[in-house]
Amino acid sequence: MSISHAHAETVRELGAFERSIDLYMHRNPVQFSLVAEIDRKVSEQTLARALREVQARHPLLRVSVDRRAPRARYRWAERPVGVETAAEGTPWQAVVAGEQTRPIAPEPGPLLRTVLIPAETGSVIVLTFAHQITDGIGGMRVVADLVAALDGDEEGGGGGEPTSEGEVPPSQEALLGALDAAAPTVGPPRDELTDASGELARFSGRAPHVSALALQRGLTARLVSRCRAEGVSVHAALCAAASTVFHHAGRTRVRVLSPIDLRRAAGLPDAVANRFAGARTASEASRAGDFWELARHHHRALEHQRAPGVLKAGSEALHGHPPATPEEAEALMTAVTAADIQITNLGLVEAPAHGRTRLTALWGPAQTTQLRGEHVLGVATLGGRLRLTELTHDPVAGLLPDLATVLAQSCAESGSPSSRSVQDVERPLR
């Protein structure tokens, strides 16, 4: 199968949000990994064929970024996604850490690479995306399509031929601009402490610390049920749990950054592309004593920032005054993304229902953004289990186990011994 296009053919210019990310990435690599565990052994050749099929379906998986023009633009990239194979049994955490030390160059493309880790009874596939082309939800769609392509391919066969190519996804500014949503008449109150800028830690190629933890099905089910009863989202409970852990560690104020999926919040069409905005919530140590009230505090703040009118207004502001240099992009990113912890929650991941290949676990998104002191937490729920993946250069001892214990204790029935809650938490074996 050929995915080649005319040399130097322009796909489209980057939108304002995509350009902001790309300008920031001139000196601060931002790329994320998704880790897919499947119950089938696949060869590097089979995986490469399946990736070619997925590439053909999603245009931004076969582009480069040309920065030579006055405005950066996507150009078609002729090469397939690169596949490396690690030694059998290599911990995926080590692969993910290594992926953060190797920036994905904007050219020659494509802006995705893959590492295959053979396992004893299956395979682990680490997909790493440059952030100019997609977000975590888009990456999750790639995983689903890849599992489907693997299921339709036979070892050594000639499968993997695409049936059609999708249209190039427009920028999110173009989509939000057409949205029929009125901007709020009154914005949120300004808060100097919450809005304080972060500090860049220049990229040095140093591997981040990677930790991961899975909740048992019982605790995951109790968490979902309790959140419904309390009238909050699971994500708000995660924000509250992270805030509680940091408050218990002595931090008087905690800021949480939550990427908002514009597909759900603003009804944008699904695509392998960037479709997100950032929302920041904060809490004081005085709130740490009432977990569910703290969760409601985060939930209310997020609901306001998820309103379509708010999202459209923010997009229009960036479109009207986008950064023009890497320095301006860095100033923007450190101003709007600084937080004690970033929580990217992919939500409930539907495992593709196929016969020969089954997705058994998904970890991530796993990334760093080069902000000093950052903790980036990726969350995904598959097969009834919520999984947490954290990357940082400044590890806090026991952060994930403590976070899970806070959740378990908050979901425990009245009178049940809190010491039993830790049994609902399991670290991955690899």
Summary of the structure (lengths in Angstrom):
residues: 430
radius of gyration: 21.2
end to end distance: 35.4
largest distance: 68.4
contacts: 1447
relative contact order: 0.18
helix: 36%
strand: 23%
